Amino acid sequence: MKKIWIIIEREYLTRVRKKTFLISTLLFPLLYVALIGGMGFIAEKSKETLTVAVVDSSGYFTKELIEAENNIDPSSTLVLVTNLPQENKEEENGYDGYIVIPSLNWKQGNDSLILSTYKSYGSAATGVVESKLNRIWRRLLNDSLQLDAGKQAILGQSKIGLISKNISDQQANSATAEGIGYFAGFLVYFILLIYGSQVMMGVMEEKTNRIAEVIVSSVRPFQMMLGKILGIGAVALTQFLIWIIFVFVVYNVGVKSGTSMGFMAEAVGGIQRMMGSVNVPLILGCFAFYFLGGFFFYASLYGAIGSAVNEDMREAQSLSFPVTMLVILSIAVMTAAVANPTGPIAVWGSIIPFSSPIVMMARIPYGVPGTVPIWQLGLSMALLIVGFLATVWFAGKIYRTGILMYGKKITWKEMIRWAFAKG
């Protein structure tokens, strides 16, 4: 155990003291905030305001109705005209486009109108024009049906909503569970790929520098691989906790103080309302377990690959492709699990170790034990632990042979033969 702890300490301290760790840890949240703020700024600045000429042949769209609608929503302007604007004369007539409204019958359904523009516009700009026309048309229908303001308000508010409720788990909410399931599943997915590849690169670096030859002479392969995985896993956990603290600080300092990051306040408020309908301690606890368990499971496989290859990154990518495909397949299974969390694909995907870290995290927000029975959760955790220990043993056997082998192109068939070789 002492040797394992020494390896963990070495792997952890070596990485957290690097400038790349500090830069990536600090740069990621700053880039994230800049991305969110930049997207909002760009969206606001790129918003287009259209001025559209309306040629009315129906007699319904009066100047008063159009001006009233323009006053309500100034993000686009409708102008009632009597003559059709000349084509390709945008600079002369001052319009971005025009709409010709044919004779309409409010008792019948009507075909779509055509917005003719002098250049292409996105749906955000044309959608505002469409909404304005629809509001005017609804007002005309209400007047034609002689509906007073009270009846119009009733019709506008009256609708049937459908909320799915699990009677065996009162806290579960389908819409919330779907969002959390996708978020948690994809977060685990990225963690597995990013930090798993770090293990592979770390082993390749040690092999290239001949450091591993010294270490492996005094440490058993299982201890070496276990210490390396736990050490890099602690680095990943440290970085993840720093990011969580950063988000907490940004919310409490930036949002609560009423700074320009008010757009984040709405997002955080929505998250708080959403999290209020789920078992947060259970989700966080399970996320920590599956995050670490999934990392240990896949990191050992990536470590085995790193010990078998030399400096050729193409060879490393080729050998790691089957492992990466398992992670990608887990995402495909997770999509099916979110759509049907109690289906056989979801159940088996959340139990089998290679996919359980992603798929089970997509099912848990739907409710335990309502959707995920206790025995399924327990079996999934137990098999993930067994799977992690098995892959560490498997990787350690490959590591013992591969770390001392140079100048030979290795295949998975040969690596499996190393793992089950006696001695």
C-alpha positions as CSV (number, residue, x, y, z in Angstrom):
1,M,0.0,0.0,0.0
2,K,2.9,2.3,0.8
3,K,4.3,1.9,-2.8
4,I,0.9,2.6,-4.3
5,W,0.6,5.8,-2.2
6,I,4.1,6.9,-3.3
7,I,3.0,6.5,-7.0
8,I,-0.3,8.4,-6.3
9,E,1.6,11.2,-4.7
10,R,4.1,11.4,-7.5
11,E,1.5,11.4,-10.2
12,Y,-0.6,14.0,-8.5
13,L,2.1,16.4,-7.5
14,T,3.9,16.1,-10.9
15,R,0.7,17.2,-12.7
16,V,-0.7,19.9,-10.4
17,R,2.6,21.7,-10.3
18,K,2.8,22.0,-14.1
19,K,2.0,25.3,-15.7
20,T,-0.3,23.5,-18.1
21,F,-2.5,22.4,-15.2
22,L,-2.8,25.9,-13.8
23,I,-3.4,27.4,-17.2
24,S,-6.1,24.9,-18.2
25,T,-7.8,25.0,-14.8
26,L,-8.0,28.8,-14.9
27,L,-8.5,29.2,-18.6
28,F,-11.4,26.9,-19.0
29,P,-13.9,28.7,-16.7
30,L,-12.7,32.1,-18.1
31,L,-13.2,30.9,-21.7
32,Y,-16.6,29.5,-20.7
33,V,-17.8,32.8,-19.2
34,A,-16.4,34.6,-22.3
35,L,-18.2,32.2,-24.6
36,I,-21.5,32.6,-22.9
37,G,-21.2,36.4,-22.7
38,G,-19.8,36.6,-26.2
39,M,-22.7,34.5,-27.6
40,G,-25.2,36.8,-26.0
41,F,-23.4,39.9,-27.2
42,I,-23.0,38.6,-30.7
43,A,-26.7,37.5,-30.8
44,E,-27.8,41.0,-29.6
45,K,-25.5,42.8,-32.1
46,S,-26.4,40.6,-35.0
47,K,-30.2,40.9,-34.5
48,E,-31.7,42.4,-37.7
49,T,-34.7,44.7,-37.8
50,L,-36.8,44.4,-40.9
51,T,-38.9,47.0,-42.5
52,V,-41.5,45.2,-44.6
53,A,-44.1,46.7,-47.0
54,V,-47.6,45.2,-46.8
55,V,-49.8,45.3,-49.8
56,D,-53.3,44.3,-48.6
57,S,-55.8,43.0,-51.1
58,S,-58.2,41.7,-48.3
59,G,-59.2,45.0,-46.8
60,Y,-58.6,43.5,-43.3
61,F,-55.1,44.8,-42.5
62,T,-55.8,48.5,-41.8
63,K,-53.2,51.1,-41.0
64,E,-54.5,51.4,-37.5
65,L,-54.0,47.7,-36.7
66,I,-50.5,47.7,-38.2
67,E,-49.4,50.8,-36.4
68,A,-50.7,49.4,-33.1
69,E,-48.7,46.2,-33.6
70,N,-45.6,48.2,-34.5
71,N,-46.0,50.1,-31.2
72,I,-46.2,46.8,-29.2
73,D,-43.2,45.2,-30.9
74,P,-40.7,47.7,-32.5
75,S,-38.2,44.9,-33.4
76,S,-39.6,45.0,-36.9
77,T,-41.7,47.4,-38.8
78,L,-44.7,46.8,-41.1
79,V,-45.7,49.5,-43.5
80,L,-49.1,49.5,-45.3
81,V,-48.6,50.6,-48.9
82,T,-50.9,50.7,-51.9
83,N,-48.4,49.8,-54.7
84,L,-46.1,46.9,-54.9
85,P,-42.4,48.0,-54.3
86,Q,-40.1,47.6,-57.3
87,E,-37.9,44.6,-57.2
88,N,-34.2,45.0,-56.8
89,K,-34.8,48.6,-55.6
90,E,-34.1,48.2,-51.9
91,E,-32.0,51.4,-51.7
92,E,-34.8,53.5,-53.4
93,N,-37.9,52.3,-51.6
94,G,-36.3,51.7,-48.1
95,Y,-37.9,48.3,-47.5
96,D,-36.2,45.0,-46.8
97,G,-39.0,43.1,-48.4
98,Y,-42.7,43.0,-49.0
99,I,-45.8,40.9,-48.4
100,V,-48.8,40.7,-50.7
101,I,-51.9,39.7,-48.7
102,P,-54.5,38.2,-51.0
103,S,-58.3,38.2,-50.5
104,L,-58.8,36.2,-47.2
105,N,-61.8,34.5,-45.7
106,W,-61.7,34.4,-41.9
107,K,-64.1,31.4,-41.9
108,Q,-61.6,29.2,-43.8
109,G,-58.0,28.2,-43.4
110,N,-55.6,30.2,-45.4
111,D,-52.3,29.3,-47.2
112,S,-49.0,30.7,-46.0
113,L,-48.1,34.2,-47.1
114,I,-44.9,34.9,-49.0
115,L,-42.3,37.3,-47.6
116,S,-40.3,38.5,-50.6
117,T,-36.9,39.9,-49.5
118,Y,-34.1,41.5,-51.4
119,K,-31.6,39.3,-49.6
120,S,-31.7,36.2,-47.3
121,Y,-32.6,36.6,-43.7
122,G,-32.6,34.1,-40.8
123,S,-35.6,32.7,-39.0
124,A,-35.0,35.1,-36.1
125,A,-35.7,38.1,-38.2
126,T,-38.5,36.7,-40.3
127,G,-40.1,35.1,-37.3
128,V,-40.8,38.5,-35.8
129,V,-42.7,39.5,-38.9
130,E,-44.7,36.3,-38.9
131,S,-45.6,36.8,-35.2
132,K,-46.9,40.3,-35.9
133,L,-49.1,39.1,-38.8
134,N,-50.5,36.3,-36.7
135,R,-51.3,38.6,-33.9
136,I,-53.1,41.0,-36.3
137,W,-55.0,38.0,-37.8
138,R,-56.1,36.7,-34.4
139,R,-57.4,40.1,-33.5
140,L,-59.4,40.2,-36.8
141,L,-60.8,36.8,-36.0
142,N,-61.8,37.9,-32.5
143,D,-63.6,40.9,-33.9
144,S,-65.3,38.9,-36.6
145,L,-66.6,36.4,-34.0
146,Q,-67.6,39.4,-31.8
147,L,-65.6,38.3,-28.8
148,D,-65.1,40.8,-26.1
149,A,-61.9,41.3,-24.2
150,G,-62.9,38.9,-21.4
151,K,-63.6,36.0,-23.8
152,Q,-60.4,36.8,-25.7
153,A,-58.4,36.5,-22.5
154,I,-60.0,33.2,-21.7
155,L,-59.2,31.8,-25.1
156,G,-55.7,33.1,-24.9
157,Q,-55.0,31.5,-21.5
158,S,-57.1,28.3,-22.0
159,K,-55.0,25.3,-22.9
160,I,-54.4,21.7,-21.8
161,G,-51.0,21.0,-20.3
162,L,-49.7,17.5,-19.6
163,I,-47.2,16.8,-16.8
164,S,-45.9,13.3,-16.3
165,K,-45.8,12.2,-12.7
166,N,-44.3,9.0,-11.3
167,I,-46.7,8.0,-8.5
168,S,-44.1,5.6,-7.0
169,D,-41.6,8.4,-6.8
170,Q,-43.3,11.7,-6.0
171,Q,-40.1,13.8,-6.4
172,A,-39.4,12.7,-10.0
173,N,-40.1,15.0,-12.9
174,S,-39.7,13.8,-16.4
175,A,-38.7,17.1,-18.1
176,T,-36.2,17.9,-15.3
177,A,-34.8,14.3,-15.3
178,E,-34.3,14.4,-19.1
179,G,-32.3,17.6,-18.9
180,I,-30.2,16.4,-15.9
181,G,-29.7,13.0,-17.5
182,Y,-28.3,14.5,-20.7
183,F,-26.1,16.9,-18.9
184,A,-24.6,14.3,-16.5
185,G,-24.2,11.7,-19.2
186,F,-22.3,14.0,-21.5
187,L,-20.2,15.4,-18.6
188,V,-19.0,11.9,-17.7
189,Y,-18.4,11.2,-21.4
190,F,-16.1,14.2,-21.8
191,I,-14.3,13.4,-18.5
192,L,-13.6,9.8,-19.6
193,L,-12.2,10.9,-23.0
194,I,-10.1,13.9,-21.8
195,Y,-8.6,12.4,-18.6
196,G,-8.4,8.8,-20.0
197,S,-6.2,10.1,-22.8
198,Q,-4.1,11.9,-20.3
199,V,-3.3,8.6,-18.6
200,M,-2.3,7.2,-22.0
201,M,0.0,10.1,-22.8
202,G,1.5,10.0,-19.3
203,V,2.5,6.3,-19.7
204,M,3.8,7.0,-23.2
205,E,5.9,9.8,-21.8
206,E,7.4,7.6,-19.1
207,K,8.2,4.9,-21.6
208,T,9.9,7.3,-24.0
209,N,12.0,8.8,-21.1
210,R,12.9,5.3,-19.8
211,I,11.6,6.3,-16.3
212,A,9.2,3.3,-16.2
213,E,12.1,0.9,-16.5
214,V,13.4,2.0,-13.1
215,I,10.0,2.1,-11.5
216,V,8.8,-1.3,-12.8
217,S,11.8,-3.0,-11.3
218,S,10.7,-2.3,-7.8
219,V,6.9,-2.1,-8.1
220,R,4.4,-4.8,-9.2
221,P,2.5,-3.9,-12.4
222,F,-0.9,-3.9,-10.6
223,Q,0.5,-1.4,-8.0
224,M,2.0,0.7,-10.7
225,M,-1.1,1.0,-12.8
226,L,-3.4,1.4,-9.8
227,G,-1.3,4.2,-8.3
228,K,-1.0,6.0,-11.7
229,I,-4.8,5.9,-12.3
230,L,-5.6,7.0,-8.7
231,G,-3.1,9.8,-8.9
232,I,-4.4,11.2,-12.3
233,G,-7.9,10.6,-11.0
234,A,-7.2,12.9,-8.1
235,V,-5.9,15.5,-10.5
236,A,-9.1,15.3,-12.5
237,L,-11.2,15.6,-9.3
238,T,-9.1,18.6,-8.1
239,Q,-9.7,20.4,-11.3
240,F,-13.4,19.6,-11.3
241,L,-13.8,20.8,-7.7
242,I,-12.0,24.1,-8.6
243,W,-14.4,24.6,-11.5
244,I,-17.4,24.0,-9.2
245,I,-16.0,26.6,-6.7
246,F,-15.5,29.0,-9.6
247,V,-19.2,28.6,-10.7
248,F,-20.3,29.2,-7.1
249,V,-18.2,32.3,-6.7
250,V,-19.3,33.7,-10.1
251,Y,-23.0,33.3,-9.1
252,N,-22.6,34.8,-5.6
253,V,-20.3,37.7,-6.6
254,G,-21.3,38.4,-10.2
255,V,-25.0,37.6,-10.2
256,K,-26.1,38.6,-6.7
257,S,-24.3,41.9,-6.9
258,G,-26.3,42.8,-10.0
259,T,-23.4,43.1,-12.4
260,S,-23.6,42.9,-16.2
261,M,-23.8,39.1,-15.9
262,G,-27.5,39.3,-15.2
263,F,-28.1,36.8,-18.0
264,M,-26.4,34.2,-15.8
265,A,-28.8,34.9,-13.0
266,E,-31.7,33.7,-15.1
267,A,-29.8,30.6,-16.0
268,V,-28.8,29.8,-12.4
269,G,-32.4,30.6,-11.2
270,G,-33.7,28.1,-13.7
271,I,-31.3,25.5,-12.6
272,Q,-32.3,26.0,-9.0
273,R,-36.0,25.6,-9.8
274,M,-35.2,22.5,-11.8
275,M,-33.0,20.9,-9.1
276,G,-35.8,21.5,-6.6
277,S,-37.8,18.6,-8.2
278,V,-35.1,16.0,-7.9
279,N,-33.1,14.2,-5.2
280,V,-30.0,16.4,-5.4
281,P,-27.9,14.5,-2.7
282,L,-28.5,11.2,-4.4
283,I,-27.6,12.6,-7.9
284,L,-24.4,14.2,-6.7
285,G,-23.3,11.1,-4.7
286,C,-24.0,8.8,-7.7
287,F,-22.3,11.2,-10.0
288,A,-19.1,11.2,-7.9
289,F,-19.2,7.4,-7.8
290,Y,-19.8,6.9,-11.5
291,F,-17.4,9.7,-12.4
292,L,-14.6,8.0,-10.5
293,G,-15.6,4.5,-11.4
294,G,-15.9,5.2,-15.1
295,F,-12.6,7.1,-15.1
296,F,-10.8,4.2,-13.3
297,F,-12.3,1.7,-15.7
298,Y,-11.4,3.5,-18.9
299,A,-8.1,5.0,-17.7
300,S,-6.7,1.6,-17.0
301,L,-7.4,0.6,-20.6
302,Y,-5.9,3.8,-22.0
303,G,-2.9,3.2,-19.7
304,A,-2.4,-0.3,-21.1
305,I,-2.4,1.2,-24.6
306,G,0.1,3.8,-23.6
307,S,2.5,1.2,-22.3
308,A,2.3,-0.8,-25.6
309,V,3.1,2.0,-28.1
310,N,6.2,4.2,-28.5
311,E,6.1,7.7,-29.8
312,D,3.9,7.1,-32.8
313,M,0.6,8.9,-32.1
314,R,-1.1,7.2,-35.1
315,E,-0.5,3.9,-33.5
316,A,-1.8,5.1,-30.2
317,Q,-5.0,6.4,-31.9
318,S,-5.4,3.1,-33.8
319,L,-5.2,1.1,-30.6
320,S,-7.4,3.4,-28.6
321,F,-10.1,3.5,-31.2
322,P,-12.0,0.4,-29.9
323,V,-11.9,1.9,-26.3
324,T,-13.1,5.2,-27.6
325,M,-15.9,3.5,-29.5
326,L,-17.2,1.9,-26.3
327,V,-17.5,5.4,-24.8
328,I,-19.3,6.7,-27.9
329,L,-21.6,3.6,-27.9
330,S,-22.5,4.4,-24.3
331,I,-23.7,7.8,-25.5
332,A,-26.0,6.2,-28.1
333,V,-27.4,3.9,-25.4
334,M,-27.8,6.9,-23.1
335,T,-30.0,8.6,-25.7
336,A,-32.3,5.5,-25.7
337,A,-32.2,5.4,-21.9
338,V,-33.4,9.0,-21.7
339,A,-36.3,8.3,-24.1
340,N,-37.3,5.1,-22.2
341,P,-35.5,4.9,-18.8
342,T,-37.2,1.6,-17.9
343,G,-36.6,-0.2,-21.2
344,P,-34.3,-3.2,-21.6
345,I,-31.7,-1.2,-23.4
346,A,-31.6,1.3,-20.6
347,V,-31.5,-1.4,-17.9
348,W,-28.7,-3.4,-19.3
349,G,-26.8,-0.4,-20.5
350,S,-26.8,0.9,-16.9
351,I,-25.6,-2.4,-15.5
352,I,-22.8,-3.4,-17.9
353,P,-19.6,-1.7,-16.6
354,F,-18.4,-0.2,-19.9
355,S,-21.6,1.8,-20.3
356,S,-23.0,2.2,-16.8
357,P,-21.1,5.4,-15.8
358,I,-22.9,7.3,-18.6
359,V,-26.2,5.4,-18.9
360,M,-27.0,5.0,-15.2
361,M,-26.5,8.8,-14.7
362,A,-29.1,9.3,-17.4
363,R,-31.6,7.1,-15.5
364,I,-31.1,8.1,-11.8
365,P,-32.7,11.6,-12.2
366,Y,-36.0,9.8,-13.1
367,G,-36.2,8.5,-9.6
368,V,-34.8,5.9,-7.2
369,P,-36.4,3.4,-6.5
370,G,-39.4,4.4,-8.7
371,T,-37.5,4.1,-12.0
372,V,-34.2,2.6,-11.0
373,P,-34.8,-0.2,-8.4
374,I,-32.3,-0.4,-5.5
375,W,-31.1,-3.8,-6.7
376,Q,-30.3,-2.4,-10.2
377,L,-28.3,0.5,-8.7
378,G,-26.5,-1.8,-6.3
379,L,-25.7,-4.3,-9.0
380,S,-24.5,-1.6,-11.3
381,M,-22.1,-0.2,-8.7
382,A,-20.8,-3.6,-7.7
383,L,-20.1,-4.6,-11.3
384,L,-18.4,-1.3,-12.0
385,I,-16.0,-1.9,-9.0
386,V,-15.3,-5.4,-10.2
387,G,-14.9,-4.2,-13.8
388,F,-12.4,-1.5,-12.6
389,L,-10.3,-4.0,-10.7
390,A,-10.4,-6.4,-13.6
391,T,-9.3,-3.7,-16.1
392,V,-6.5,-2.6,-13.7
393,W,-5.3,-6.2,-13.5
394,F,-5.6,-6.5,-17.2
395,A,-3.7,-3.3,-17.9
396,G,-1.1,-4.1,-15.3
397,K,-0.2,-7.4,-17.1
398,I,0.0,-5.6,-20.4
399,Y,2.0,-2.8,-18.8
400,R,4.6,-5.2,-17.4
401,T,5.5,-6.4,-20.9
402,G,4.7,-3.4,-23.1
403,I,6.6,-0.8,-21.0
404,L,9.9,-2.6,-21.8
405,M,9.2,-3.3,-25.5
406,Y,10.4,-0.9,-28.2
407,G,10.5,-0.7,-32.0
408,K,7.6,-3.2,-32.6
409,K,4.1,-2.4,-33.8
410,I,1.6,-3.9,-31.3
411,T,-1.9,-5.2,-31.9
412,W,-4.8,-5.9,-29.5
413,K,-4.4,-9.6,-30.1
414,E,-0.8,-9.5,-28.9
415,M,-1.8,-7.3,-25.9
416,I,-4.4,-9.8,-24.8
417,R,-1.8,-12.6,-25.1
418,W,0.5,-10.6,-22.8
419,A,-2.4,-10.2,-20.3
420,F,-3.1,-14.0,-20.0
421,A,0.5,-15.2,-20.3
422,K,1.8,-17.1,-17.2
423,G,4.7,-15.8,-15.1
